[in-house]
Amino acid sequence: MDVRFPGFVDNIFLNNIQDMLDQFTDEVSDTKQQPNNPSRVYVRDTKAMARTPADIKDLPNAYQYIVDMPGVKPSEVKVQLEDDHVLVVSGERRRDKEKDEKEGVKYVKMERRVGKFMRKFELPENANLEKISAVCQDGVLTVTVEKVPPPKPKFPKTIEVKGA
């Protein structure tokens, strides 16, 4: 359950606590869920999707999906194709707690989100599923999906009529 505290001027702190608690909660099986209540996994995935903004470009020969991922190494990002036409970008942004503790780092304020992120994109019918590439540069992931070229127009074939 997502509890927000209206009336607080800066509820980012409380929201961060809720996010940290969500990270440590084990996945609950669907058999333990009340009917009509979403599972914690569903809620977690929905939050991860809402926190991952993206731009989509329609270029003449391709579609581009652009996702900001500051502080995330390319090796920590996963780009997958599922259910034929669904592109999934996921990963996890982490904070190095051990390094911070060794160096005596204490956060005065922490606004940058840590945790899992995910976005799902329904690919158009003319997307070429065999030609998908992904590049992560300067904290920006760009996934390019080439378009299938449009079919060439068909002209009627003329058949020669011979006399008998």
JOLIN-V118869 format. One record per residue. N is the residue number from 0. SS is DSSP state (2 for helix, 1 for strand, 0 for the rest). D_LAST is the distance of its C-alpha to the last C-alpha in Angstrom with 1 decimal. Layout:
n;ss;d_last
N;SS;D_LAST
N;SS;D_LAST
//
This chain:
n;ss;d_last
0;0;85.2
1;0;85.1
2;0;88.4
3;0;88.9
4;0;92.2
5;0;92.1
6;0;95.2
7;0;95.5
8;0;95.0
9;0;93.6
10;0;91.9
11;2;89.9
12;2;92.6
13;2;92.3
14;2;88.5
15;2;88.8
16;2;91.1
17;2;88.5
18;2;85.8
19;2;88.0
20;2;88.7
21;2;85.0
22;2;84.5
23;2;87.0
24;0;85.9
25;0;84.1
26;0;80.8
27;0;81.5
28;0;79.3
29;2;77.5
30;2;79.5
31;2;82.7
32;0;81.2
33;0;81.9
34;0;78.9
35;0;77.5
36;0;79.3
37;0;77.3
38;0;78.1
39;2;80.0
40;2;77.0
41;2;74.9
42;2;77.6
43;2;78.0
44;2;74.3
45;2;74.1
46;2;77.1
47;2;75.6
48;2;72.4
49;2;74.3
50;0;76.3
51;0;73.4
52;0;71.9
53;1;68.6
54;1;66.3
55;1;62.6
56;1;60.5
57;1;56.8
58;0;55.6
59;0;52.2
60;0;51.3
61;1;53.9
62;1;56.6
63;1;60.2
64;1;63.0
65;1;66.4
66;1;69.6
67;1;73.1
68;0;75.0
69;0;78.2
70;0;80.3
71;0;77.6
72;0;76.6
73;2;72.9
74;2;73.7
75;2;74.9
76;1;71.7
77;1;68.9
78;1;65.3
79;1;63.1
80;1;59.8
81;1;60.1
82;0;57.9
83;0;54.9
84;0;55.4
85;1;59.2
86;1;60.9
87;1;64.6
88;1;67.3
89;1;70.7
90;1;73.9
91;1;77.6
92;1;80.0
93;0;83.3
94;0;86.8
95;0;88.8
96;2;91.8
97;2;93.5
98;2;93.3
99;2;94.7
100;2;97.6
101;2;98.4
102;0;98.5
103;0;100.5
104;0;97.8
105;0;98.4
106;0;95.9
107;0;97.5
108;0;94.2
109;0;90.9
110;0;87.9
111;0;85.0
112;0;83.3
113;0;83.2
114;1;81.3
115;1;77.7
116;1;74.9
117;1;71.3
118;1;68.4
119;1;65.0
120;1;62.0
121;1;58.8
122;0;56.0
123;0;53.0
124;0;49.6
125;0;48.2
126;1;51.1
127;1;50.2
128;1;52.5
129;1;52.1
130;1;53.4
131;1;56.9
132;1;59.9
133;1;63.5
134;1;66.2
135;1;69.9
136;1;71.7
137;0;75.0
138;0;75.2
139;1;71.7
140;1;68.8
141;1;65.4
142;1;62.4
143;1;59.0
144;1;55.9
145;1;52.7
146;1;49.9
147;0;46.4
148;0;44.2
149;0;42.0
150;0;38.4
151;0;36.1
152;0;34.1
153;0;30.5
154;0;27.8
155;0;24.5
156;0;21.9
157;0;18.8
158;0;15.6
159;0;12.8
160;0;9.7
161;0;6.6
162;0;3.8
163;0;0.0
//
